[in-house]
Amino acid sequence: MKLILLAACEKAISDAETRAVSLITVMTRAEVRSRVTQEPPAVENMPPNAIIPMTWSVVALLTPTPGDIGPQFIQQVEVFWPNGDVFVKGSLPFKFVNTFAHPNIVNFVGFPAGQAGDVVIHMWIEQDGKRVLENSQYSILVAHTT
């Protein structure tokens, strides 16, 4: 199999019949504003484990080789805080049913916003516990502003 696309977005929609996929608001950067207190004026420190209450998706678009049609695969996704700690993991079992591109969408609730830097997403595919598509990576820059 071959990875055509790996991206994060605020919402992904896939047509069940045609497998066409739409990505809404592709995420490459997130500006997180700190709250400013009025008396005395000061920027309040954001907790390093702060999470934005939002749903978002990681989308992988894959094309199969002839031997990929039929067997069960599992897409694994890990999201890391900028300091390298794991934020969340997700997995999605899937099968290729034909030779067309296949979209996999893994949805998450909550986005890691407490640390400035790159939120890194790792994705790979497994079959029978073995990696058949090596690690691919996507990053979203989190910037803290006032």
Legacy VTK file of the C-alpha trace (Angstrom):
# vtk DataFile Version 3.0
C-alpha trace
ASCII
DATASET POLYDATA
POINTS 146 float
0.000 0.000 0.000
0.985 3.599 -0.493
0.184 6.666 1.593
-1.157 9.497 -0.572
-2.134 11.967 2.164
-1.725 12.420 5.898
-3.303 15.516 7.425
-5.134 16.828 10.466
-8.291 18.889 10.114
-11.195 20.198 12.132
-13.648 17.925 10.303
-13.425 15.174 7.704
-16.328 13.790 5.714
-16.184 10.569 3.703
-18.844 9.319 1.319
-19.553 5.676 2.179
-20.282 4.704 -1.428
-17.626 6.570 -3.432
-15.009 6.897 -0.650
-14.564 10.557 -1.655
-13.216 12.533 1.287
-13.503 16.217 2.191
-11.187 17.899 4.701
-12.519 21.020 6.373
-10.001 23.471 7.866
-6.697 21.636 7.477
-4.682 22.248 10.651
-1.090 23.449 10.260
-0.932 26.031 13.060
-2.929 26.763 16.188
-2.670 30.146 17.894
-3.608 29.888 21.540
-4.282 33.168 23.304
-3.436 33.537 26.963
-5.932 35.228 29.192
-4.860 38.677 30.410
-6.003 39.620 33.890
-7.090 43.211 34.378
-5.771 43.991 37.853
-2.842 44.142 37.812
-2.401 43.654 34.042
-0.547 40.386 33.528
-0.575 37.372 31.268
-1.827 34.319 33.093
0.389 31.286 32.639
-1.288 28.487 30.755
-1.049 25.047 32.394
1.234 22.790 30.305
-1.519 20.160 30.109
-4.218 22.582 28.849
-6.547 21.098 26.251
-8.843 22.934 23.835
-12.328 21.358 23.922
-12.749 20.616 20.220
-13.181 17.631 17.950
-10.635 17.120 15.197
-9.553 14.379 12.820
-6.450 12.725 11.428
-6.990 11.626 7.831
-4.899 9.115 5.912
-5.607 8.427 2.249
-4.144 5.086 1.143
-3.999 3.162 -2.123
-3.668 -0.626 -2.100
-1.424 -2.932 -4.050
-3.124 -6.094 -5.416
-2.168 -8.187 -2.359
-3.736 -5.632 0.008
-7.338 -6.235 -1.094
-9.193 -8.391 1.433
-6.933 -8.747 4.517
-7.550 -6.823 7.740
-5.221 -3.913 8.576
-5.052 -1.551 11.553
-4.131 2.100 11.262
-2.343 3.306 14.407
-2.159 6.990 15.326
-0.216 8.608 18.175
-0.337 12.314 18.985
2.522 13.826 20.978
2.763 17.002 23.054
5.613 19.343 22.021
7.708 17.984 24.942
7.501 14.470 23.425
4.975 12.965 25.853
2.105 10.972 24.337
-1.135 12.971 24.330
-3.491 10.392 22.828
-3.528 7.197 20.774
-6.095 5.908 18.339
-6.516 2.932 16.044
-8.802 2.035 13.181
-9.281 -1.445 11.693
-9.976 -1.427 7.954
-9.983 -3.490 4.757
-9.431 -2.504 1.154
-12.433 -3.683 -0.885
-11.203 -2.519 -4.303
-8.248 -0.764 -5.947
-9.542 2.748 -5.243
-7.973 5.135 -2.737
-9.243 4.439 0.780
-9.700 7.240 3.344
-9.200 6.447 7.025
-10.460 9.009 9.511
-9.537 8.863 13.197
-11.455 11.384 15.312
-10.229 12.888 18.573
-11.866 15.052 21.244
-9.601 17.677 22.797
-6.538 19.318 21.260
-3.253 19.716 23.190
-2.712 23.460 23.592
-0.801 23.914 26.847
2.694 23.729 25.348
4.051 25.901 22.558
5.801 24.022 19.769
5.044 21.192 17.362
2.258 18.762 18.169
3.492 15.721 16.250
1.244 13.024 14.810
2.679 9.605 13.967
0.725 7.155 11.806
1.539 3.639 10.650
-0.299 0.553 9.395
-0.133 -2.918 10.958
-1.220 -6.344 9.790
-1.185 -9.256 12.248
0.825 -7.135 14.720
3.569 -6.269 12.213
4.131 -2.908 10.562
3.391 -3.021 6.847
3.558 0.748 6.318
6.249 2.506 8.295
5.793 5.590 10.418
4.589 8.756 8.687
4.502 12.105 10.460
2.463 15.316 10.431
2.997 18.386 12.629
0.821 21.232 13.868
2.612 24.266 15.316
1.045 25.527 18.543
1.913 29.183 19.199
1.059 30.971 22.449
0.115 34.631 22.005
-1.320 37.362 24.181
LINES 1 147
146 0 1 2 3 4 5 6 7 8 9 10 11 12 13 14 15 16 17 18 19 20 21 22 23 24 25 26 27 28 29 30 31 32 33 34 35 36 37 38 39 40 41 42 43 44 45 46 47 48 49 50 51 52 53 54 55 56 57 58 59 60 61 62 63 64 65 66 67 68 69 70 71 72 73 74 75 76 77 78 79 80 81 82 83 84 85 86 87 88 89 90 91 92 93 94 95 96 97 98 99 100 101 102 103 104 105 106 107 108 109 110 111 112 113 114 115 116 117 118 119 120 121 122 123 124 125 126 127 128 129 130 131 132 133 134 135 136 137 138 139 140 141 142 143 144 145
